[in-house]
């Protein structure tokens, strides 16, 4: 049994460390209604998918490797379990102490990452999470999303060059942070607005593209 676990651990490490995605933009798009899944694509290639099982459980799959995800009470902790049984966590720290507020990702291997939130200068509903490590300032990933608008594209993710040094954590970071974003969109206090991405307006019709495509739900 232990030998099998060691083989799984080695195999997972080889996949993540040897397959750096490179710089680029990952699109996370929602598909389905009763059985919702989110597809992760980079340069037109599917690199992973997140399938929900109810509101508090999900499965993330990539290249034959599967991770089980569980949402803890109050949505302040999300756990992701690898095939070898090791667990990593995204944890929201207490807001009572402003010096300790914020979110951290704690990997099973002992590595820690932090999420820095920022809002758009014009619209507070436009939010981004920048991911880095506490001991160096290089940004690894940037997640862009909107808490109000409901479009087919749920999240856009910029993969930065420094991510190559942390490539073995890529898929766990993607899965954990996207789950957190989906939770925030669920609990947003604003009424959602659905955006039809495929709708286009002719230049002289007197309507803006965004204004013509918004439908309140």
N, C-alpha and C positions, 0 to 999 in steps of 0.2 A: 504493500500500500504506500509506504513512504517513498519507494523508488518511483512509483507512478506519479506521486505529487511532485517529485524533483524533476521528472521529465516534463510535466506540464509547466512548471515554473521556468525551466530553461527555454522551452519552446516559445512561451509568451514573451520572454525577454528578447529572444532573437527577432521575433516579429516586430516589436516596437522599436528596438534600438537600430535595426538594420533597414527600416523603411521610413526614413524621415520624409515627410510630405513635401518639404520645400516651402519657400515663400508662396503665398497665394491667399485666396479668399474661399472659405468654405461656406456653402449655403445650406441651411437647414430648412427643409420644406415639409409642411404637414400634408398628409394624405389620409383619406378615409374619413368616416363619420362614427359608426358604431365601434369599429376597431381601428383606433387612431394609431398612426405611426409617423415618425419623423425621419426623413431620409437626409443623410449627410453627403454632399457631393463636393468634389474638388476638381476643377477643370473638366467638368462633365462626367467624372468617374465617381461611382458610389463607393464611399469609404466606410460607411457604417449606417446602421438604422436603430432607432429607439422605438420600441413597441410598448405601449401602456397596457397594463393588466389592472383595470380599475383606476382609482385615483391615487393610490399610494404605492403601487408596485409597477416596475417596468423592467424590461430586458434590453440591453444594448449588445449588438452583435457586430463583429467586424472580422472578415477573413477567417471564418471558422472558429473564432473565439467569442465566448459569451460571458457577459457580466450581468449579475442580478442586482437590481436597485430597489431600495426600500426607503420610503419617506417616514421619518420618525414623527413623534407627536409634536404639534405646534409648528411643523415644517421647518424647524430650526436645525435639523440634522438630516443629511441624506447619506446613506451608506451604499457603497458599491462593492460587491463581492466577486472576486476572481474565481476562475475554475479550480485553483488550488486551495480555496477556502480563505485566502487572505482578504482583509477588509480595508478599504480606504473611506474617508469621510469628508464631506463638505459641512462645515459647522459655522453657524452664525453666533458670534460672541455676544455677550450681554450688552444691551444698549444702555444700561444704567450707568456704566462707567464709560465716558466718551473716549478715554485713552485706550480702552480695550475693545471698543466697538469694531465691527467689521466681520468679514468672512475669511475663513481659512480652509484650505484643502490639506488634509493630513493623509499622506500616502502610507500604505502598509510597510514600505521599506524605510520609513522614518523621515522622508523628505516632506517639507512643508511649503505650501504656496499661499499667496494672499491675493484677494480680489479687491481691487480699488474701483469704487463706483464713481461715475461722473454723469451729469445730465447735460442735455443740449442747452446752448445759450439762449435759444428762443422758445423751445418747447420742453417742459419738464418731463413729458412722456417719452422723450427720446433719451434712452439710457445706454450706457456702455459699462462693461466690466473689463478692466485690464488685469491680466494675470502676470505676476512675477514672483520671485523668491525674496524673502525678507533680507537676505544678505548681499544681493546685488540688484541694481535698479533696472536692468535690461527687461523690457517688456517681451513676454513670450507669446501671448494670445490676447486679442481684443474682441470682445463679444458685443455686437451692436443689436439693439432690439427696441421695440416700442411697446409701452404698457397699455396703450389704448387701441391702436390699429390692429385689426385682425386680417392679415393677408396670408397667402399661401406660404410665403417665406417668413418663418418664425424668427430666425436669427441669422445674422451675417457675422462670420468670424475671420479676422485677419490673423494669419499665421506669420509670425515675425522670424527673421533669420536666427535669433538666439534660441529658438525652440529646438534646433538640432541637438543642443546639448542636453535637452530633457525629453528626447523623442520617445523614450519608453513609457512616459506618462501621458502621452498625447491623448489616447482614446479615453482614458479614465477622466482626464480633465474635461474633454469635450462632453462626455456623458453627464458628469456631475453638474457642470455649470449650466448646460442646456436644461437639465431638469429643474434647477433653481429658477431659471428664467421662465420656464413654463408655469411654475408655481406662482411667481410674481404676477404673471399675466392673468392667471386664474383669479387671484385675489385683489386685482387692481380695483380701487374704489370708483374709477370712472366707468361710465357705460361704454361698452366696446363699440368700435366702428369698424365695419367690414370693408376692406379695400379689394376691389376687383382688379387684379394686376393686368389682366389681358385687355381691359377697356382702354380705347384711345379716342381722342376727340379730334375732329378735323380743325385745321388752323383757324378757320373763320367762323366757328359756330358760337363764339361768344362765351364759352364755358372753359374753365380751367380743367386740366386733366384730373387733378385730385378731387376737385369739387364735383365733377360729373360721376365719379366712381364710388363715392361714399354712400353707403346704405346703412342706416342705423338698425341694430338688431335688438 
